Amino acid sequence: MASLNVSVVSADRKVWEGEASQVIAKTVEGEIGILGGHEPLLALLAQGQVRVTTAGGEKIAVDAEGGFLSVDHDSVTIVAGAAALV
């Protein structure tokens, strides 16, 4: 399975960046899971938790408030109005 290059940023700083096997986020249309090879996507984030499983199996959780999620060529960018590691 292809890995993902993930970047989570808030309005004022980079919150987390690295290689991951999976990303799960809450959008305004419901929860979405992203794996390697996912089709390009642009979605609006709802307030909630973004969960990242790193390539090494570690679980990262980020509380995100508003913003968007973009997927393109195994690269996931999450830009939130406010975000913090849990």
N, CA, C and O of each residue as an XYZ file, in Angstrom:
344
protein
N       0.843     -1.175      0.000
C       0.000      0.000      0.000
C       0.894      1.245      0.000
O       1.898      1.295      0.710
N       0.526      2.234     -0.791
C       1.288      3.475     -0.865
C       1.129      4.266      0.425
O       0.067      4.245      1.047
N       2.185      4.961      0.824
C       2.102      5.795      2.021
C       1.643      7.194      1.629
O       1.655      7.569      0.457
N       1.245      7.943      2.629
C       0.766      9.308      2.447
C       1.757     10.288      3.054
O       2.337     10.012      4.103
N       1.953     11.412      2.414
C       2.705     12.521      3.002
C       1.662     13.478      3.568
O       0.868     14.057      2.827
N       1.674     13.636      4.883
C       0.620     14.389      5.560
C       1.192     15.646      6.208
O       2.259     15.623      6.821
N       0.455     16.736      6.056
C       0.811     18.001      6.692
C      -0.447     18.575      7.336
O      -1.460     18.775      6.666
N      -0.375     18.839      8.641
C      -1.486     19.454      9.375
C      -1.002     20.810      9.864
O      -0.044     20.895     10.633
N      -1.670     21.876      9.414
C      -1.281     23.225      9.817
C      -2.495     23.990     10.317
O      -3.628     23.735      9.909
N      -2.228     24.935     11.209
C      -3.280     25.850     11.654
C      -2.942     27.214     11.075
O      -1.975     27.361     10.328
N      -3.731     28.189     11.419
C      -3.522     29.532     10.867
C      -2.157     30.107     11.236
O      -1.626     30.947     10.509
N      -1.582     29.664     12.360
C      -0.338     30.292     12.825
C       0.881     29.377     12.916
O       1.978     29.853     13.209
N       0.714     28.045     12.667
C       1.880     27.165     12.807
C       1.635     25.789     12.178
O       0.503     25.409     11.878
N       2.725     25.069     11.993
C       2.652     23.677     11.551
C       2.412     22.831     12.794
O       3.157     22.934     13.769
N       1.385     22.002     12.767
C       1.029     21.181     13.921
C       1.711     19.813     13.852
O       2.274     19.349     14.843
N       1.662     19.164     12.676
C       2.299     17.866     12.504
C       2.557     17.628     11.028
O       1.770     18.027     10.170
N       3.683     16.967     10.746
C       4.004     16.628      9.368
C       4.758     15.312      9.366
O       5.623     15.092     10.214
N       4.441     14.430      8.419
C       5.155     13.168      8.334
C       4.501     12.198      7.386
O       3.564     12.538      6.664
N       5.016     10.974      7.399
C       4.518      9.911      6.543
C       3.474      9.114      7.313
O       3.649      8.827      8.497
N       2.389      8.759      6.635
C       1.300      8.045      7.302
C       0.733      6.959      6.404
O       0.907      6.980      5.186
N       0.050      6.010      7.033
C      -0.633      4.967      6.275
C      -2.122      5.267      6.144
O      -2.792      4.744      5.253
N      -2.643      6.124      7.047
C      -4.080      6.411      7.044
C      -4.363      7.750      7.717
O      -3.685      8.135      8.669
N      -5.376      8.453      7.209
C      -5.869      9.683      7.825
C      -7.386      9.578      7.904
O      -8.039      9.207      6.929
N      -7.946      9.905      9.065
C      -9.400      9.943      9.232
C      -9.747     11.340      9.741
O      -9.169     11.816     10.718
N     -10.701     11.991      9.065
C     -11.072     13.356      9.443
C     -12.580     13.529      9.370
O     -13.268     12.817      8.638
N     -13.075     14.477     10.133
C     -14.504     14.793     10.124
C     -14.723     15.979      9.194
O     -14.175     17.059      9.411
N     -15.534     15.768      8.150
C     -15.865     16.850      7.222
C     -17.308     17.274      7.462
O     -18.024     16.639      8.236
N     -17.734     18.342      6.805
C     -19.117     18.799      6.969
C     -20.115     17.790      6.411
O     -21.304     17.867      6.722
N     -19.651     16.841      5.590
C     -20.523     15.818      5.020
C     -20.384     14.468      5.729
O     -21.034     13.498      5.339
N     -19.546     14.397      6.761
C     -19.356     13.157      7.508
C     -17.889     12.801      7.621
O     -17.023     13.523      7.128
N     -17.618     11.687      8.271
C     -16.241     11.255      8.479
C     -15.698     10.601      7.205
O     -16.422      9.902      6.497
N     -14.407     10.841      6.923
C     -13.784     10.287      5.729
C     -12.452      9.658      6.101
O     -11.727     10.168      6.956
N     -12.138      8.550      5.454
C     -10.860      7.880      5.639
C     -10.050      7.976      4.362
O     -10.583      7.781      3.270
N      -8.774      8.273      4.487
C      -7.880      8.433      3.343
C      -6.762      7.408      3.453
O      -6.089      7.326      4.480
N      -6.562      6.623      2.393
C      -5.460      5.678      2.283
C      -4.651      6.035      1.049
O      -5.099      6.835      0.227
N      -3.467      5.456      0.907
C      -2.650      5.676     -0.269
C      -3.420      5.328     -1.539
O      -4.187      4.365     -1.559
N      -3.217      6.108     -2.595
C      -3.906      5.879     -3.854
C      -5.292      6.500     -3.933
O      -6.018      6.272     -4.900
N      -5.671      7.294     -2.911
C      -6.996      7.923     -2.891
C      -7.137      8.908     -4.045
O      -6.170      9.559     -4.440
N      -8.327      9.008     -4.571
C      -8.630      9.979     -5.625
C      -8.424     11.397     -5.090
O      -8.563     11.621     -3.887
N      -8.094     12.359     -5.957
C      -7.989     13.758     -5.520
C      -9.302     14.205     -4.877
O     -10.388     13.809     -5.302
N      -9.175     15.041     -3.841
C     -10.334     15.432     -3.051
C     -10.085     16.784     -2.407
O      -8.958     17.097     -2.022
N     -11.127     17.577     -2.290
C     -11.096     18.807     -1.510
C     -12.359     18.807     -0.670
O     -13.461     18.732     -1.214
N     -12.220     18.890      0.653
C     -13.378     18.822      1.544
C     -13.265     19.883      2.635
O     -12.164     20.249      3.046
N     -14.417     20.372      3.099
C     -14.459     21.311      4.215
C     -14.437     20.532      5.521
O     -15.207     19.589      5.705
N     -13.547     20.932      6.432
C     -13.468     20.274      7.737
C     -14.558     20.775      8.663
O     -14.882     21.962      8.676
N     -15.114     19.869      9.429
C     -16.005     20.224     10.520
C     -15.162     20.232     11.795
O     -14.047     19.709     11.803
N     -15.680     20.813     12.858
C     -14.954     20.780     14.121
C     -14.907     19.341     14.600
O     -15.933     18.663     14.657
N     -13.721     18.880     14.942
C     -13.577     17.502     15.405
C     -12.131     17.065     15.356
O     -11.220     17.881     15.208
N     -11.938     15.788     15.480
C     -10.597     15.242     15.566
C     -10.130     14.687     14.224
O     -10.887     14.021     13.518
N      -8.884     14.967     13.887
C      -8.212     14.358     12.749
C      -7.306     13.288     13.339
O      -6.490     13.574     14.215
N      -7.450     12.045     12.856
C      -6.656     10.938     13.378
C      -5.718     10.442     12.283
O      -6.152     10.121     11.176
N      -4.441     10.384     12.602
C      -3.413      9.959     11.652
C      -2.737      8.713     12.214
O      -2.344      8.679     13.380
N      -2.609      7.693     11.373
C      -1.814      6.518     11.729
C      -0.524      6.628     10.937
O      -0.538      6.583      9.707
N       0.590      6.772     11.641
C       1.875      6.956     10.964
C       2.297      5.665     10.273
O       1.727      4.601     10.514
N       3.304      5.776      9.410
C       3.831      4.606      8.709
C       4.352      3.566      9.701
O       4.353      2.372      9.404
N       4.798      4.019     10.884
C       5.297      3.118     11.916
C       4.223      2.584     12.846
O       4.531      1.825     13.765
N       2.949      2.970     12.625
C       1.848      2.474     13.439
C       1.441      3.360     14.601
O       0.475      3.047     15.295
N       2.153      4.463     14.834
C       1.808      5.380     15.923
C       0.520      6.121     15.578
O       0.270      6.443     14.417
N      -0.294      6.388     16.598
C      -1.550      7.115     16.418
C      -1.362      8.568     16.849
O      -0.924      8.838     17.967
N      -1.694      9.498     15.957
C      -1.618     10.930     16.237
C      -3.034     11.487     16.168
O      -3.765     11.188     15.224
N      -3.432     12.289     17.147
C      -4.754     12.917     17.135
C      -4.594     14.425     17.220
O      -3.814     14.937     18.024
N      -5.342     15.129     16.381
C      -5.305     16.582     16.344
C      -6.733     17.094     16.412
O      -7.577     16.685     15.615
N      -7.014     17.991     17.362
C      -8.313     18.664     17.398
C      -8.259     19.789     16.381
O      -7.414     20.678     16.479
N      -9.159     19.756     15.401
C      -9.174     20.764     14.339
C     -10.502     21.505     14.367
O     -11.551     20.929     14.656
N     -10.431     22.795     14.059
C     -11.620     23.632     14.063
C     -11.719     24.364     12.734
O     -10.997     25.332     12.496
N     -12.614     23.901     11.868
C     -12.822     24.541     10.574
C     -11.632     24.373      9.653
O     -10.583     23.884     10.072
N     -11.785     24.771      8.411
C     -10.701     24.695      7.446
C     -11.021     23.726      6.334
O     -12.189     23.496      6.022
N      -9.975     23.149      5.726
C     -10.209     22.209      4.631
C      -9.175     21.105      4.615
O      -8.130     21.193      5.260
N      -9.492     20.058      3.859
C      -8.623     18.906      3.673
C      -8.457     18.723      2.165
O      -9.434     18.749      1.417
N      -7.223     18.541      1.731
C      -6.928     18.351      0.315
C      -6.114     17.078      0.136
O      -5.159     16.835      0.873
N      -6.498     16.264     -0.851
C      -5.757     15.045     -1.182
C      -5.369     15.131     -2.654
O      -6.212     15.384     -3.514
N      -4.078     14.917     -2.937
C      -3.609     14.917     -4.318
C      -2.298     14.143     -4.400
O      -1.334     14.487     -3.716
N      -2.253     13.100     -5.229
C      -1.045     12.301     -5.435
C      -0.414     11.826     -4.123
O       0.772     12.057     -3.888
N      -1.195     11.170     -3.276
C      -0.736     10.631     -1.987
C      -0.171     11.701     -1.052
O       0.645     11.411     -0.177
N      -0.613     12.921     -1.250
C      -0.247     14.017     -0.361
C      -1.534     14.571      0.255
O      -2.454     14.966     -0.461
N      -1.586     14.593      1.593
C      -2.764     15.085      2.308
C      -2.371     16.363      3.048
O      -1.437     16.368      3.850
N      -3.093     17.437      2.769
C      -2.858     18.708      3.448
C      -4.131     19.083      4.195
O      -5.218     19.141      3.620
N      -3.966     19.336      5.493
C      -5.088     19.752      6.325
C      -4.756     21.132      6.854
O      -3.773     21.324      7.569
N      -5.602     22.097      6.486
C      -5.413     23.480      6.922
C      -6.607     23.830      7.791
O      -7.737     23.887      7.305
N      -6.365     24.064      9.073
C      -7.449     24.349     10.018
C      -7.312     25.759     10.563
O      -6.205     26.282     10.687
N      -8.432     26.365     10.883
C      -8.410     27.680     11.507
C      -7.692     27.634     12.845
O      -6.954     28.553     13.200
N      -7.914     26.559     13.581
C      -7.214     26.307     14.849
C      -7.010     24.801     14.949
O      -7.901     24.023     14.608
N      -5.837     24.395     15.417
C      -5.534     22.970     15.562
C      -4.507     22.766     16.659
O      -3.607     23.586     16.844
N      -4.647     21.663     17.388
C      -3.704     21.339     18.455
C      -3.621     19.826     18.618
O      -4.625     19.124     18.501
N      -2.422     19.333     18.888
C      -2.244     17.902     19.178
C      -2.994     17.563     20.452
O      -3.039     18.361     21.388
N      -3.577     16.385     20.484
C      -4.314     15.938     21.672
C      -3.384     15.096     22.511
O      -3.780     14.604     23.567
